[in-house]
Amino acid sequence: QVQLVESGGGLVQAGGSLRLSCAASGSIFSISYMAWYRQTPGKQREMVAIITSGGGTVYADSVKGRFTISRDNAKNTVYLQMNSLKPEDTAVYYCSVLMTTGQRYWGQGTQVTVSS
C-alpha cells in the first residue's frame, strides 16, 4: 500500500502562484512515475504533469511554460509549482503514483481556485 498526502492548494488571483506538495509513504519501492492530475465537475480527470523515476517530465499543453513538476527522492515527495495561474486552472488537483507493477494510487485531492 502507498499513501499520498497532498498540501498547498488554496485561493489565488489570476497571475499568481501556488506550490502543491505530495508526500508518499508506505511500500514505495518501485515507483514508475509520480504525477499530478486535475478534475473539474462534469469533466474527466486530466493529466497535468508527470515525472519519471529517471527525472523525465511530461506536461499537458495547457500548462507548459507555466507549471513545473519536480521531486525530492530523499523525501519521497513530488511538487507542482504553478505560476501565471489562470481561472481555467481552477480544479481539484490529485497526486498519483504509478508502480512498476502497474498499480496506481491516488491522493485525496486538493482544491485550487483561481479568481479573475
VOMARKOL-687839 format. One record per atom (N, C-alpha, C): residue number from 1; residue in one letter; atom name; x, y, z. Coordinates in steps of 0.1 Angstrom, whole numbers, plus 2048, in hexadecimal, padded with zeros to 3 digits. Example, Ala and Ser with C-alpha at 12.3 -4.5 7.8 and 13.67 -1.06 7.14 Angstrom:
+-----+----+----+-----+-----+-----+
:   i : aa : at :  c1 :  c2 :  c3 :
+-----+----+----+-----+-----+-----+
:   1 :  A :  N : 884 : 7C7 : 84E :
:   1 :  A : CA : 87B : 7D3 : 84E :
:   1 :  A :  C : 884 : 7DF : 84E :
:   2 :  S :  N : 880 : 7EA : 847 :
:   2 :  S : CA : 889 : 7F5 : 847 :
:   2 :  S :  C : 881 : 800 : 84F :
+-----+----+----+-----+-----+-----+
END
This chain:
+-----+----+----+-----+-----+-----+
:   i : aa : at :  c1 :  c2 :  c3 :
+-----+----+----+-----+-----+-----+
:   1 :  Q :  N : 808 : 7F4 : 800 :
:   1 :  Q : CA : 800 : 800 : 800 :
:   1 :  Q :  C : 809 : 80D : 800 :
:   2 :  V :  N : 804 : 817 : 7F9 :
:   2 :  V : CA : 80A : 824 : 7F9 :
:   2 :  V :  C : 801 : 82E : 7FD :
:   3 :  Q :  N : 805 : 837 : 806 :
:   3 :  Q : CA : 7FD : 842 : 80A :
:   3 :  Q :  C : 803 : 84F : 804 :
:   4 :  L :  N : 7FA : 857 : 7FF :
:   4 :  L : CA : 7FE : 864 : 7FA :
:   4 :  L :  C : 7F6 : 86F : 801 :
:   5 :  V :  N : 7FE : 879 : 806 :
:   5 :  V : CA : 7F8 : 884 : 80D :
:   5 :  V :  C : 7FC : 891 : 806 :
:   6 :  E :  N : 7F1 : 898 : 801 :
:   6 :  E : CA : 7F4 : 8A4 : 7F9 :
:   6 :  E :  C : 7F2 : 8B1 : 802 :
:   7 :  S :  N : 7F8 : 8BB : 7FE :
:   7 :  S : CA : 7F6 : 8C8 : 805 :
:   7 :  S :  C : 7FA : 8D3 : 7FC :
:   8 :  G :  N : 7F6 : 8DF : 7FF :
:   8 :  G : CA : 7F9 : 8EB : 7F8 :
:   8 :  G :  C : 7EF : 8F2 : 7EF :
:   9 :  G :  N : 7E3 : 8EC : 7EE :
:   9 :  G : CA : 7D8 : 8F2 : 7E7 :
:   9 :  G :  C : 7D3 : 8FE : 7ED :
:  10 :  G :  N : 7CA : 906 : 7E6 :
:  10 :  G : CA : 7C4 : 911 : 7EC :
:  10 :  G :  C : 7BF : 91B : 7E2 :
:  11 :  L :  N : 7BC : 927 : 7E6 :
:  11 :  L : CA : 7B6 : 931 : 7DD :
:  11 :  L :  C : 7C1 : 93B : 7DA :
:  12 :  V :  N : 7C2 : 93E : 7CD :
:  12 :  V : CA : 7CC : 948 : 7C8 :
:  12 :  V :  C : 7C6 : 950 : 7BD :
:  13 :  Q :  N : 7CB : 95C : 7BB :
:  13 :  Q : CA : 7C6 : 964 : 7B0 :
:  13 :  Q :  C : 7CD : 960 : 7A3 :
:  14 :  A :  N : 7C6 : 963 : 798 :
:  14 :  A : CA : 7CC : 960 : 78B :
:  14 :  A :  C : 7DA : 967 : 78A :
:  15 :  G :  N : 7E4 : 95F : 785 :
:  15 :  G : CA : 7F1 : 965 : 784 :
:  15 :  G :  C : 7FA : 961 : 78F :
:  16 :  G :  N : 7F4 : 95B : 79A :
:  16 :  G : CA : 7FB : 958 : 7A6 :
:  16 :  G :  C : 801 : 94A : 7A5 :
:  17 :  S :  N : 807 : 945 : 7B0 :
:  17 :  S : CA : 80E : 939 : 7B0 :
:  17 :  S :  C : 80A : 930 : 7BC :
:  18 :  L :  N : 80B : 923 : 7BB :
:  18 :  L : CA : 809 : 91A : 7C6 :
:  18 :  L :  C : 812 : 90E : 7C4 :
:  19 :  R :  N : 816 : 908 : 7CF :
:  19 :  R : CA : 81E : 8FC : 7CE :
:  19 :  R :  C : 817 : 8F1 : 7D6 :
:  20 :  L :  N : 815 : 8E6 : 7CE :
:  20 :  L : CA : 80F : 8DA : 7D4 :
:  20 :  L :  C : 81A : 8D0 : 7D8 :
:  21 :  S :  N : 817 : 8C9 : 7E3 :
:  21 :  S : CA : 821 : 8BF : 7E7 :
:  21 :  S :  C : 819 : 8B2 : 7E9 :
:  22 :  C :  N : 820 : 8A7 : 7E7 :
:  22 :  C : CA : 81A : 89A : 7E9 :
:  22 :  C :  C : 824 : 890 : 7EF :
:  23 :  A :  N : 822 : 88C : 7FB :
:  23 :  A : CA : 82C : 883 : 802 :
:  23 :  A :  C : 827 : 875 : 801 :
:  24 :  A :  N : 82F : 86C : 7FD :
:  24 :  A : CA : 82C : 85E : 7FB :
:  24 :  A :  C : 832 : 856 : 807 :
:  25 :  S :  N : 82A : 84C : 80C :
:  25 :  S : CA : 830 : 843 : 816 :
:  25 :  S :  C : 82A : 836 : 814 :
:  26 :  G :  N : 830 : 82C : 81B :
:  26 :  G : CA : 82B : 81E : 81A :
:  26 :  G :  C : 835 : 816 : 811 :
:  27 :  S :  N : 82F : 80D : 809 :
:  27 :  S : CA : 837 : 804 : 801 :
:  27 :  S :  C : 83B : 80B : 7F4 :
:  28 :  I :  N : 845 : 814 : 7F4 :
:  28 :  I : CA : 848 : 81D : 7E9 :
:  28 :  I :  C : 855 : 818 : 7E3 :
:  29 :  F :  N : 857 : 80B : 7E1 :
:  29 :  F : CA : 863 : 805 : 7DD :
:  29 :  F :  C : 865 : 807 : 7CE :
:  30 :  S :  N : 85B : 806 : 7C6 :
:  30 :  S : CA : 85C : 806 : 7B8 :
:  30 :  S :  C : 852 : 80F : 7B1 :
:  31 :  I :  N : 855 : 81C : 7B1 :
:  31 :  I : CA : 84D : 825 : 7AB :
:  31 :  I :  C : 851 : 828 : 79D :
:  32 :  S :  N : 848 : 827 : 794 :
:  32 :  S : CA : 84B : 829 : 786 :
:  32 :  S :  C : 84B : 838 : 783 :
:  33 :  Y :  N : 840 : 83F : 787 :
:  33 :  Y : CA : 840 : 84D : 787 :
:  33 :  Y :  C : 836 : 853 : 791 :
:  34 :  M :  N : 838 : 860 : 794 :
:  34 :  M : CA : 82F : 868 : 79C :
:  34 :  M :  C : 829 : 872 : 793 :
:  35 :  A :  N : 81D : 876 : 796 :
:  35 :  A : CA : 816 : 87F : 78D :
:  35 :  A :  C : 80B : 887 : 795 :
:  36 :  W :  N : 807 : 892 : 78E :
:  36 :  W : CA : 7FC : 89A : 793 :
:  36 :  W :  C : 7F1 : 89A : 788 :
:  37 :  Y :  N : 7E5 : 898 : 78C :
:  37 :  Y : CA : 7D9 : 899 : 784 :
:  37 :  Y :  C : 7D0 : 8A3 : 78A :
:  38 :  R :  N : 7C6 : 8A7 : 782 :
:  38 :  R : CA : 7BC : 8B1 : 787 :
:  38 :  R :  C : 7AE : 8AD : 781 :
:  39 :  Q :  N : 7A4 : 8B1 : 789 :
:  39 :  Q : CA : 797 : 8AE : 784 :
:  39 :  Q :  C : 78D : 8BA : 788 :
:  40 :  T :  N : 784 : 8BD : 77F :
:  40 :  T : CA : 77A : 8C7 : 782 :
:  40 :  T :  C : 76C : 8C0 : 781 :
:  41 :  P :  N : 762 : 8C5 : 787 :
:  41 :  P : CA : 755 : 8BE : 787 :
:  41 :  P :  C : 750 : 8BB : 779 :
:  42 :  G :  N : 74C : 8AF : 777 :
:  42 :  G : CA : 746 : 8AB : 76A :
:  42 :  G :  C : 751 : 8A8 : 75F :
:  43 :  K :  N : 75D : 8A9 : 763 :
:  43 :  K : CA : 768 : 8A6 : 759 :
:  43 :  K :  C : 770 : 89A : 75E :
:  44 :  Q :  N : 777 : 894 : 754 :
:  44 :  Q : CA : 780 : 889 : 758 :
:  44 :  Q :  C : 78D : 88E : 75E :
:  45 :  R :  N : 792 : 886 : 766 :
:  45 :  R : CA : 79F : 88A : 76C :
:  45 :  R :  C : 7AA : 88A : 761 :
:  46 :  E :  N : 7B2 : 895 : 762 :
:  46 :  E : CA : 7BC : 896 : 757 :
:  46 :  E :  C : 7CA : 897 : 75D :
:  47 :  M :  N : 7D4 : 892 : 755 :
:  47 :  M : CA : 7E1 : 893 : 75A :
:  47 :  M :  C : 7E6 : 8A1 : 758 :
:  48 :  V :  N : 7ED : 8A5 : 763 :
:  48 :  V : CA : 7F4 : 8B3 : 763 :
:  48 :  V :  C : 803 : 8B1 : 760 :
:  49 :  A :  N : 809 : 8A9 : 768 :
:  49 :  A : CA : 818 : 8A7 : 766 :
:  49 :  A :  C : 81C : 89A : 76C :
:  50 :  I :  N : 826 : 894 : 766 :
:  50 :  I : CA : 82C : 888 : 76B :
:  50 :  I :  C : 83B : 889 : 76C :
:  51 :  I :  N : 840 : 883 : 776 :
:  51 :  I : CA : 84F : 882 : 778 :
:  51 :  I :  C : 852 : 873 : 77A :
:  52 :  T :  N : 85B : 86E : 772 :
:  52 :  T : CA : 85F : 860 : 773 :
:  52 :  T :  C : 86A : 85E : 77E :
:  53 :  S :  N : 86C : 851 : 780 :
:  53 :  S : CA : 877 : 84E : 78A :
:  53 :  S :  C : 884 : 853 : 786 :
:  54 :  G :  N : 886 : 855 : 779 :
:  54 :  G : CA : 893 : 85A : 773 :
:  54 :  G :  C : 893 : 869 : 772 :
:  55 :  G :  N : 888 : 86F : 776 :
:  55 :  G : CA : 888 : 87E : 776 :
:  55 :  G :  C : 882 : 884 : 769 :
:  56 :  G :  N : 87E : 87C : 760 :
:  56 :  G : CA : 878 : 881 : 754 :
:  56 :  G :  C : 86A : 887 : 757 :
:  57 :  T :  N : 866 : 891 : 74F :
:  57 :  T : CA : 85A : 898 : 752 :
:  57 :  T :  C : 851 : 899 : 746 :
:  58 :  V :  N : 844 : 899 : 748 :
:  58 :  V : CA : 83A : 89A : 73D :
:  58 :  V :  C : 830 : 8A4 : 743 :
:  59 :  Y :  N : 82B : 8AD : 73A :
:  59 :  Y : CA : 821 : 8B7 : 73F :
:  59 :  Y :  C : 815 : 8B8 : 735 :
:  60 :  A :  N : 80A : 8BB : 73A :
:  60 :  A : CA : 7FF : 8BD : 731 :
:  60 :  A :  C : 801 : 8CB : 72A :
:  61 :  D :  N : 7FD : 8CB : 71E :
:  61 :  D : CA : 7FF : 8D8 : 716 :
:  61 :  D :  C : 7FA : 8E4 : 71D :
:  62 :  S :  N : 7EF : 8E3 : 724 :
:  62 :  S : CA : 7E9 : 8EE : 72A :
:  62 :  S :  C : 7F1 : 8F4 : 736 :
:  63 :  V :  N : 7FB : 8ED : 73B :
:  63 :  V : CA : 803 : 8F2 : 746 :
:  63 :  V :  C : 812 : 8F4 : 743 :
:  64 :  K :  N : 816 : 8F0 : 737 :
:  64 :  K : CA : 824 : 8F1 : 733 :
:  64 :  K :  C : 829 : 8FF : 734 :
:  65 :  G :  N : 834 : 901 : 73A :
:  65 :  G : CA : 83A : 90E : 73C :
:  65 :  G :  C : 835 : 916 : 748 :
:  66 :  R :  N : 82B : 910 : 74F :
:  66 :  R : CA : 825 : 917 : 75B :
:  66 :  R :  C : 827 : 90E : 767 :
:  67 :  F :  N : 826 : 901 : 766 :
:  67 :  F : CA : 827 : 8F7 : 771 :
:  67 :  F :  C : 834 : 8EF : 770 :
:  68 :  T :  N : 839 : 8EC : 77C :
:  68 :  T : CA : 845 : 8E4 : 77C :
:  68 :  T :  C : 844 : 8D9 : 786 :
:  69 :  I :  N : 846 : 8CD : 782 :
:  69 :  I : CA : 845 : 8C1 : 78B :
:  69 :  I :  C : 854 : 8BE : 78F :
:  70 :  S :  N : 855 : 8BA : 79C :
:  70 :  S : CA : 862 : 8B6 : 7A1 :
:  70 :  S :  C : 860 : 8AC : 7AC :
:  71 :  R :  N : 86B : 8A5 : 7B0 :
:  71 :  R : CA : 86A : 89B : 7BB :
:  71 :  R :  C : 876 : 89B : 7C3 :
:  72 :  D :  N : 874 : 898 : 7D0 :
:  72 :  D : CA : 87F : 897 : 7D9 :
:  72 :  D :  C : 87F : 888 : 7DD :
:  73 :  N :  N : 888 : 880 : 7D7 :
:  73 :  N : CA : 888 : 872 : 7DA :
:  73 :  N :  C : 88B : 86E : 7E8 :
:  74 :  A :  N : 893 : 876 : 7EF :
:  74 :  A : CA : 897 : 874 : 7FD :
:  74 :  A :  C : 88A : 875 : 806 :
:  75 :  K :  N : 881 : 87E : 802 :
:  75 :  K : CA : 875 : 880 : 80A :
:  75 :  K :  C : 869 : 879 : 804 :
:  76 :  N :  N : 86B : 872 : 7F8 :
:  76 :  N : CA : 860 : 86C : 7F1 :
:  76 :  N :  C : 854 : 876 : 7EF :
:  77 :  T :  N : 858 : 881 : 7EB :
:  77 :  T : CA : 84E : 88C : 7E9 :
:  77 :  T :  C : 84F : 891 : 7DB :
:  78 :  V :  N : 843 : 894 : 7D5 :
:  78 :  V : CA : 843 : 89A : 7C8 :
:  78 :  V :  C : 83C : 8A8 : 7CA :
:  79 :  Y :  N : 840 : 8B2 : 7C2 :
:  79 :  Y : CA : 83B : 8BF : 7C3 :
:  79 :  Y :  C : 836 : 8C3 : 7B5 :
:  80 :  L :  N : 82D : 8CD : 7B6 :
:  80 :  L : CA : 828 : 8D3 : 7AA :
:  80 :  L :  C : 828 : 8E2 : 7AC :
:  81 :  Q :  N : 831 : 8E9 : 7A6 :
:  81 :  Q : CA : 832 : 8F8 : 7A7 :
:  81 :  Q :  C : 829 : 8FD : 79B :
:  82 :  M :  N : 81F : 905 : 79F :
:  82 :  M : CA : 816 : 90A : 795 :
:  82 :  M :  C : 817 : 91A : 795 :
:  83 :  N :  N : 81B : 91F : 78A :
:  83 :  N : CA : 81D : 92D : 788 :
:  83 :  N :  C : 813 : 932 : 77E :
:  84 :  S :  N : 811 : 93F : 77D :
:  84 :  S : CA : 808 : 946 : 773 :
:  84 :  S :  C : 7FB : 93E : 773 :
:  85 :  L :  N : 7F5 : 93C : 77E :
:  85 :  L : CA : 7E9 : 935 : 77F :
:  85 :  L :  C : 7DD : 93C : 778 :
:  86 :  K :  N : 7D5 : 934 : 772 :
:  86 :  K : CA : 7C9 : 939 : 76B :
:  86 :  K :  C : 7BC : 934 : 771 :
:  87 :  P :  N : 7B1 : 93A : 770 :
:  87 :  P : CA : 7A5 : 935 : 775 :
:  87 :  P :  C : 7A2 : 927 : 770 :
:  88 :  E :  N : 7A6 : 924 : 764 :
:  88 :  E : CA : 7A3 : 916 : 75F :
:  88 :  E :  C : 7AC : 90C : 765 :
:  89 :  D :  N : 7B5 : 90F : 76E :
:  89 :  D : CA : 7BD : 906 : 776 :
:  89 :  D :  C : 7B6 : 901 : 782 :
:  90 :  T :  N : 7AA : 908 : 785 :
:  90 :  T : CA : 7A3 : 904 : 791 :
:  90 :  T :  C : 79E : 8F6 : 78F :
:  91 :  A :  N : 7A1 : 8EE : 79A :
:  91 :  A : CA : 79E : 8DF : 79A :
:  91 :  A :  C : 7A2 : 8D9 : 7A7 :
:  92 :  V :  N : 79E : 8CD : 7A9 :
:  92 :  V : CA : 7A4 : 8C5 : 7B3 :
:  92 :  V :  C : 7B0 : 8BE : 7AD :
:  93 :  Y :  N : 7BB : 8BF : 7B4 :
:  93 :  Y : CA : 7C8 : 8B9 : 7AF :
:  93 :  Y :  C : 7CB : 8AD : 7B7 :
:  94 :  Y :  N : 7CE : 8A2 : 7B0 :
:  94 :  Y : CA : 7D1 : 895 : 7B6 :
:  94 :  Y :  C : 7DF : 891 : 7B3 :
:  95 :  C :  N : 7E6 : 88C : 7BD :
:  95 :  C : CA : 7F3 : 886 : 7BC :
:  95 :  C :  C : 7F0 : 877 : 7B9 :
:  96 :  S :  N : 7F9 : 872 : 7B0 :
:  96 :  S : CA : 7F8 : 864 : 7AD :
:  96 :  S :  C : 805 : 85D : 7AB :
:  97 :  V :  N : 806 : 851 : 7AF :
:  97 :  V : CA : 812 : 849 : 7AE :
:  97 :  V :  C : 80F : 83C : 7A6 :
:  98 :  L :  N : 817 : 839 : 79B :
:  98 :  L : CA : 816 : 82D : 794 :
:  98 :  L :  C : 822 : 824 : 797 :
:  99 :  M :  N : 81E : 818 : 79C :
:  99 :  M : CA : 829 : 80F : 7A0 :
:  99 :  M :  C : 82D : 807 : 794 :
: 100 :  T :  N : 839 : 801 : 795 :
: 100 :  T : CA : 83E : 7F9 : 78A :
: 100 :  T :  C : 835 : 7EC : 788 :
: 101 :  T :  N : 82D : 7E9 : 792 :
: 101 :  T : CA : 824 : 7DE : 791 :
: 101 :  T :  C : 817 : 7E1 : 789 :
: 102 :  G :  N : 816 : 7EE : 786 :
: 102 :  G : CA : 80A : 7F3 : 77F :
: 102 :  G :  C : 7FF : 7F8 : 789 :
: 103 :  Q :  N : 801 : 7F7 : 795 :
: 103 :  Q : CA : 7F7 : 7FB : 79F :
: 103 :  Q :  C : 7F9 : 80B : 7A1 :
: 104 :  R :  N : 7ED : 811 : 7A2 :
: 104 :  R : CA : 7ED : 820 : 7A3 :
: 104 :  R :  C : 7E7 : 824 : 7B0 :
: 105 :  Y :  N : 7EC : 82E : 7B6 :
: 105 :  Y : CA : 7E7 : 833 : 7C3 :
: 105 :  Y :  C : 7E4 : 842 : 7C0 :
: 106 :  W :  N : 7DA : 847 : 7C8 :
: 106 :  W : CA : 7D5 : 855 : 7C7 :
: 106 :  W :  C : 7D5 : 85B : 7D5 :
: 107 :  G :  N : 7D8 : 868 : 7D5 :
: 107 :  G : CA : 7D6 : 870 : 7E1 :
: 107 :  G :  C : 7C8 : 874 : 7E2 :
: 108 :  Q :  N : 7C5 : 87B : 7ED :
: 108 :  Q : CA : 7B7 : 87F : 7F0 :
: 108 :  Q :  C : 7B3 : 88B : 7E8 :
: 109 :  G :  N : 7BC : 893 : 7E2 :
: 109 :  G : CA : 7B9 : 89E : 7DA :
: 109 :  G :  C : 7BA : 8AB : 7E2 :
: 110 :  T :  N : 7BE : 8B6 : 7DC :
: 110 :  T : CA : 7BF : 8C3 : 7E2 :
: 110 :  T :  C : 7B9 : 8CD : 7D8 :
: 111 :  Q :  N : 7B0 : 8D6 : 7DD :
: 111 :  Q : CA : 7A9 : 8E0 : 7D5 :
: 111 :  Q :  C : 7B2 : 8EB : 7D2 :
: 112 :  V :  N : 7B3 : 8EF : 7C5 :
: 112 :  V : CA : 7B9 : 8FB : 7C1 :
: 112 :  V :  C : 7AF : 904 : 7BA :
: 113 :  T :  N : 7AD : 910 : 7BF :
: 113 :  T : CA : 7A4 : 919 : 7B9 :
: 113 :  T :  C : 7AB : 926 : 7B5 :
: 114 :  V :  N : 7A9 : 92A : 7A8 :
: 114 :  V : CA : 7AF : 935 : 7A3 :
: 114 :  V :  C : 7A4 : 940 : 79F :
: 115 :  S :  N : 7A5 : 94B : 7A6 :
: 115 :  S : CA : 79B : 955 : 7A3 :
: 115 :  S :  C : 79F : 95F : 799 :
: 116 :  S :  N : 796 : 964 : 791 :
: 116 :  S : CA : 799 : 96D : 786 :
: 116 :  S :  C : 799 : 97C : 78B :
+-----+----+----+-----+-----+-----+
END
